[in-house]
């Protein structure tokens, strides 16, 4: 995550998904931003969905109005804006910048685990997604990925995980099923759900203790965000009819 992305269309969808998943108030949420420095590019400028008359508002009117208010009058986008708001009720945040260097990443990882101690659901928000072979920890750009070791340790600590993931140039259903299978192995979760949008994938690894809450509210999320967020069938998941692919704003 970069501060420059705050409030863009992917951000709107992901906050909407998080709000739906924790709507019962029974699960404690940690948002681990996995922040990296802004890069001066035009990425993150897609905010036409925040226009007052945008049809996107219907999915979560409170969230839409809240983001519009936070970013009004040319306010500089940054995650601290939502941290100071009430748009993600009862959430805590881990906002340390992710380093590339190996020893510094290990120290960052220890702080992440400490921040997650009291959470039930941890949202991991890397720039790109789960680690790839060409970007091992210690290499420049590795900070844009969450590692399998980090995912596995959080799973062993009894956390349910929601992970932000960009789609590569390969069939999306195959890619989602592949990652879901690996996620089951690393976390020990018997239930991994995949949610697709026009640009990105969200993977939800559900701990057994949270199955009732997250199963029920993931269905609610799809109902609220139909035409923006759709389910992708993964192996061992109950058969579901996928909704049409999301469209951009």
SVG drawing of the C-alpha trace seen along z (x, -y; Angstrom):
<svg xmlns="http://www.w3.org/2000/svg" viewBox="-28 -23 48 53">
<polyline fill="none" stroke="black" stroke-width="0.4" points="0.0,0.0 1.1,-3.5 -0.4,-6.6 -1.0,-7.9 -3.5,-5.0 -5.8,-6.1 -9.4,-6.5 -9.0,-5.2 -11.5,-2.7 -9.6,0.4 -9.4,-1.3 -13.2,-1.9 -13.9,1.7 -11.4,3.1 -12.8,0.9 -16.3,2.0 -15.3,5.6 -13.7,5.1 -16.7,3.3 -19.0,6.1 -16.8,8.8 -16.6,7.2 -20.1,5.8 -21.2,8.0 -18.7,6.4 -17.6,9.8 -14.1,9.9 -11.2,7.6 -9.6,6.3 -5.9,5.4 -5.2,3.5 -1.5,4.1 -1.0,1.5 2.4,2.9 3.3,-0.7 5.9,-1.5 7.0,-5.1 5.0,-7.0 6.6,-6.8 5.4,-9.9 3.4,-7.9 -0.2,-8.5 -1.3,-5.3 -4.1,-5.8 -5.7,-8.8 -8.9,-6.9 -11.3,-8.7 -14.3,-9.5 -16.3,-7.0 -16.2,-9.5 -18.3,-12.1 -21.4,-13.0 -23.7,-11.6 -21.7,-8.5 -23.7,-5.2 -20.9,-3.6 -22.3,-5.2 -25.1,-2.7 -22.8,0.1 -21.9,-1.5 -23.4,-5.0 -21.7,-5.7 -18.3,-4.7 -18.7,-6.6 -19.7,-9.8 -17.0,-9.3 -14.2,-9.0 -15.6,-12.0 -15.4,-14.1 -11.9,-12.9 -10.6,-13.8 -12.5,-17.1 -10.7,-20.4 -7.6,-18.7 -6.5,-17.0 -3.4,-14.9 -4.3,-11.2 -2.8,-9.2 -3.9,-6.2 -3.8,-8.2 -7.1,-9.8 -9.0,-6.6 -7.1,-5.7 -8.5,-8.8 -12.0,-8.2 -14.7,-5.8 -15.1,-4.2 -13.5,-0.9 -15.1,-0.5 -12.8,0.8 -9.9,1.5 -6.3,1.2 -3.5,0.4 0.1,1.4 1.6,-1.4 5.3,-0.7 7.1,-1.1 8.1,2.3 11.9,2.4 13.6,4.4 16.7,5.2 16.6,8.7 17.5,7.9 15.2,4.9 12.4,7.0 12.8,9.5 12.5,6.7 9.4,5.4 7.9,8.9 8.3,9.2 6.5,5.9 3.7,7.1 3.2,10.3 3.1,8.2 0.5,5.9 -1.6,8.9 -1.7,10.4 -5.1,9.1 -6.7,9.3 -8.9,12.0 -8.8,10.9 -5.6,9.5 -5.8,7.6 -2.5,7.7 -2.3,4.9 0.9,5.2 1.5,3.2 1.4,6.3 0.4,9.4 2.0,12.6 5.8,13.1 7.1,14.2 10.4,16.1 12.1,13.1 11.7,10.9 13.0,12.8 13.4,10.8 16.5,8.7 16.1,7.9 15.0,4.4 11.2,4.4 10.6,7.3 8.8,4.9 5.9,4.9 5.0,8.5 3.9,10.4 5.9,13.6 4.5,17.1 6.5,17.3 4.6,14.2 1.3,15.6 2.0,19.0 3.1,17.6 -0.1,15.5 -2.1,18.6 -0.4,20.6 -1.2,17.9 -4.9,18.4 -5.6,15.4 -8.0,15.3 -6.4,13.5 -7.6,11.2 -4.9,10.6 -4.8,8.1 -3.4,9.5 -3.0,8.2 -3.9,10.4 -1.0,11.5 -1.4,12.1 -2.9,15.6 -6.4,17.1 -7.8,15.5 -9.8,18.6 -6.7,20.8 -4.5,18.3 -7.0,17.9 -7.4,21.6 -3.7,22.1 -3.1,19.4 -6.0,20.7 -4.5,24.2 -1.2,22.8 -2.9,20.7 -4.6,23.7 -1.3,25.4 0.5,22.5 -2.3,21.5 -4.0,24.8 -7.3,23.2 -10.0,25.6 -11.9,22.6 -10.3,20.2 -12.5,17.8 -11.6,15.7 -13.2,12.4 -12.4,10.8 -12.8,7.3 -11.9,5.7 -8.3,5.3 -7.5,7.3 -8.1,10.4 -8.8,10.7 -8.1,14.0 -9.7,14.8 -8.3,17.7 -10.8,18.4 -9.7,19.8 -12.0,22.5 -12.9,20.2 -14.2,17.5 -16.1,19.7 -19.6,18.7 -18.9,14.9 -16.8,14.8 -18.9,17.3 -22.1,15.4 -20.7,11.9 -18.7,12.8 -22.1,13.6 -23.4,10.3 -20.4,8.5 -21.2,10.1 -24.8,9.0 -23.8,5.4 -21.1,5.2 -22.7,7.1 -21.2,6.0 -18.1,4.8 -17.0,7.8 -17.7,11.4 -16.8,14.8 -14.3,17.0 -14.8,20.7 -11.9,22.4 -11.3,26.1 -13.0,27.6 -15.3,24.5 -19.1,25.0 -20.3,24.5 -21.4,20.9 -22.6,19.1 -20.1,16.5 -21.5,13.0 -20.5,11.1 -17.0,9.6 -16.7,6.2 -16.4,3.1 -14.3,0.0 -16.0,-3.2"/>
</svg>
